[in-house]
Amino acid sequence: MEPAASQTARIAALTNENLSADDALQKLMAGNQRFIYERSKSPNQTLSRLDEVVREQKPFATILGCSDSRVPIEVIFDQGLGDLFVIRVAGNIVTPTELASIEYGASVLKTRILFVLGHKNCGAVSATLKGGNLLGQMNTLIDSIQPAVDRSLQQPGDRLENAIRENVFWQMERLKESSIVCDLLQQQQIKIIGGYFDLETGKVSIFNVITNHRSTIQVNHIHAF
């Protein structure tokens, strides 16, 4: 097994388009570790980097995250301009609109992982759990999260935490409704990752990995590689 330090150095030397799915995931998690320990490098965040990517972007990961202002994706993974293709929506839900962007990231930009990221104290999931009607178009968020909440109600433990985790699982399954995503999974071109961001510690935990269009691997809180 490759030592962690040499593996990190090897991945750092690779360009985004040359990363495997496992490399891409490790690069994300290494960035999160830097963030946790306040050693962020803030890479690729200069005008010279912007000049490098102005004509073409080659991100290595597509990330579906929540709109919550406390979960800035590039910051918590310590990445920069052109590194991540990010879709943010309250409750990290998958509707046809989000799915279109995710398909673009995976099939056109060739990102190697699709990462669905939930987070502690998610307001959209909490509102769904409490029930009732919201104003305007906000009820459409509830409609997309309600099935996950329903599946979580009989689980032991904290109701909100269970619902947040189940919502990540549910939205990951929605990704497999895309024929483009399923084809890429079958060809082993991508992996779908499910994770959770802890607002108190800054840590991203991984608890679910989909490696093909038929199987799911549940992982008990992988914090880093």
N, C-alpha and C positions, 0 to 999 in steps of 0.2 A: 504494500500500500504506500502511495506517495506521501511523504511527510507534508504536514499542513503548510509549513512555511514555503517549501519549494513549490507546492501546488498553487499557492496563492501567487507566487512570483511568476509561475508559468502562465496563469490566467491573465495576470496584469499585462503580460507582454503580448497577448493576443489582441487583434483588432476585434471589434464587436461582431463583425460578420463571420469570424472564424471560431466563435465560441460554440461549443455543444450546449445542449439543454442543461446538462449537469454543471458545465462551466458557468453558464449564465446564472443559474441559481446560486452557485457558490459566490459569484461576484456580487450578487445582491446581498447575500447574507454577510459577506465580509464587510461590505459597506455599512450594513446595519450595526455590526459589531463596533466599527469605528465611531458611529454616531452614539452608541450607548456609552462608550468610554470617553466621549468628548475628544476624539482624535480624528475628527472628520478632516479629510483632505480637500473637500469641495472641488473635485476634479472637473475639468472641462467646463469651467464657468467663466471664461474670459472672452474678450472680443476676438482674440486670435482663434479660439475654438469655434466661435460662431462663424468666422470666415471659412473654417474647414468644412463646416456642414451646410453652408448656405445653399449649395446647389443640390445636395443629396443627403438624406438622413439614413443612417444604418443603426437603429436602436437594437439592443440585444434582448429586450423583454417588453412584452405588452402587459400593462398592469391596470386592472379594474379596481379602483379604490373609491372610498367615500368622499363626498364633497367637504366633509368636516374640516374646518380650518386648522385643526390640531393634527391633521394627518397629511402633511405635504410630502408627496411620494419621493421626489428627488432628494429631499433633505434627510428623511429617515433611512434611505438607502445610500446616502452620500454619493450621488451620481450627478451628472451634469448635462450640458446641452447635447442633444443628439443621442443620448444613451438609452432613454426609456420612452416608450410610446404609451402615454398615460390617458386613461379614460376615467373621469371622476364624476360620480353621480350619487346623490344621497342614498344611503343604504347599499351601495355597491351592487345595484340591481342590473339584471340583463333583460333589456327589452330589445325590439328590433333595431332601434337606433344605436344602442351601445354595441349590439352584436355586429352591426355593419362596420363600426370602427375596429372592433376586435378582429374581424375577418380581414380587414385591410392590413392591420399590423402583422397578422400571421402569414397571410398569403402574398402580399405585395412587398412589405418591408422585411419579411423573412425572420421575424423574431422567433426565438427558439422556445420561449416559455410564455404561457398565458397565466398570469398570477391574479387570483381573486383575493383581495385583502379586506377582511373585516377589522373592526377595532372595538376596544373597550368603550362602554357607555355610548353606543351608537344611538343617536336620537331617533333615526328613522325606524329602527327595530323596536326601540322602546315605545314609540308612539303606536306602532302596530300591536304590540303586546298589550297596551292599555286599552285599545279599542276606541270606538267613537269615530265621528266624522271630522275630517280636516277641511280647511277652506280651499277653494279653487281646485287646482290640478294636483294638490298634494295627496289627494286620495289615490291617485294612480301609483304612488310609491307604496302605499299600504297594500294595494292589490298584488303587487309584485313580491311582497315580503310575507303576506299572510300565510301562504302554504308552508313556508319554513317555520313560522311561529306555531302553526297547528301541529307540525311534526315534533316540535320540541316540548309540548305541554306536559307530556307524561314522563319526561326525563327527570331524574333526581338532581338536586343541586340548585344553583342560582338560576332563576327563570330567565333573566335577561341574558346572562352569559350563554346559557344553552341556546337561546333563540338566535343570538349573534352567530354562534358557531354553526347552527343548522342553516342559517341564511347563506353562509359561505358555501356549504355543501349544495344547497338548492340552486344557487346561481351558477356553480360549476356545472351542475347537470344541465342547466339551460344552455350552456355553451355547446353541449353535444347535440343540440337541436340544429346546429349549423352543419350542412353537408361539407362545407369547406373545412371546418374544424375537424370533423370526423375523418375526412380523407387524410388530413395532415397527421392526425393521431395514428391512423392505420399505417401510414408510411413512416412512422416514427420520426417525423420531422419536428414535432413539438411535444411538450408536456404541459398539462394543466396543473397548477399548484394552488392549494388553498391555504391561507394563512390568517394570522390575527396579530394586530398591533396593540400592545399594552400601553395605554397613555401614561401609566404611572412609572414604568421602567424604561420605555422607549424600545423595548425588545419586540422583534417580529418572530412569531412562532409558526412553524409549518405543521399542519396536521392532516393534510390530505394531498395525494398526488394521483392524477389520472395519466396513465402512460399509453393507453390505447382506447378505442371507442367503446370497449366493452367492460373494462375492468377499472377498479378504483382501489388504491392502496391507502388505508388510513394509518397515519403516523402519529404517535403519541408525543406531540410537542417537541419537534426538532428545533432547537434554538439557533444553532450555528453549525458550520461544517469545518 
